[in-house]
Amino acid sequence: MNRQEAPGEAIVGSFIDLLRIEELDENLFRGRCHAGAPMRAFGGQVAAQALTAAGRTLAPGRLVHSLHGYFLRPGDPQRPITYEVDRVRDGASYATRRVTAVQRDEAIFTLSASFKRPEESSARQRTMPPVPGPEELPDPFPVWEQSDPEDYERAAGFRTLDMRFIPADSPGMPPELPGVPQQFVWLRTGTPLPQDDPLLQVCALTYLSDLTLASTTALHLQPHRIQRTEPPRIILASLDHAMWFHRPFRADEWLLFAQRSPSAADGRGLALGEFYNQEGELVASAVQETLVRERRRTERG
């Protein structure tokens, strides 16, 4: 089978293009990812496409409830990525899939995802903090474009979504605990998504979850790239990523991403995040460990 394709990054017209993959054969798919850092495929997109591939091997009626992924090598945004799906188990209620993302015959990412049939049960959740809504907050993209036009121009994929950062001194913000930096961000896709495709909603949120979670682990050193006015002080890369999906949601409607980082040590940082819809329902949780290394002065420019 010929898996080669001419080099070049994927063309991004709308958010749904970021999740688009091509079926090559049974259990075999191919996609393209834009850069997150220079010459590195954006990890959230790789994870979202891998989850899309896993979901495409299941019959309707099974919904994703969790995923666990490991980033093994940097992906090349100039080359296609092949997603190989292993149908590990299909039980009466639960099903499991394992996906390996491959470039140049080497694994760059692995994903395990679990799917289940919905069922009725009792429910409880943490209460969403009474923070300002997205309509009360400024769009950070025009400031980003003005302060760093080159970085803004490179981030074609990020410009297909909407984002609002909540200032730390806003009313309703929980107090920051000592040694636990936090950031609260409203997120949604910039274009509507099909209402009858729950897999697409979950894959979209998987992409969104990687936009700010890694930066939370390094807030004691520098702010998120969109809010940064100085050259980066650190090398930051995702090591692993896990998510749990608790309740139905729409990723094209505003979701609050409440994020905290309880630890940074040994060149690694840990971040925890919770997604709430505007009705206050906790719809998903995420955990990520990142590589956090301070750059040498010569690397800072």
Buried (B, 14 or more C-beta within 10 A) or exposed (E): EEEEEEEEBBEBEEBBBBBEBEEBEEBBBBBBBBBBBEEBBBBBBBBBBBBBBBBBBBEEEBBBBBBBBBBBBBBBBEBBBBBBBBBEEBEEEEBBBBBBBBBEEEEBBBBBBBBBEEEEEEEEEEEBBEBBEBEEBEEBBEBBBEBBEEBBEBBBBBBBBBBBBBEEEBEEBEEEEEEBBBBBBBBBBEBEBEEEEBBBBBBBBBBBBBBBBBBBBBBEBBBBBBBBEEEBBBBBBBBBBBBBBBEEBBBBBBBBBBBBBBBBEEEBBBBBBBBBBBEEBBBBBBBBBBBBBBBEEEEEE
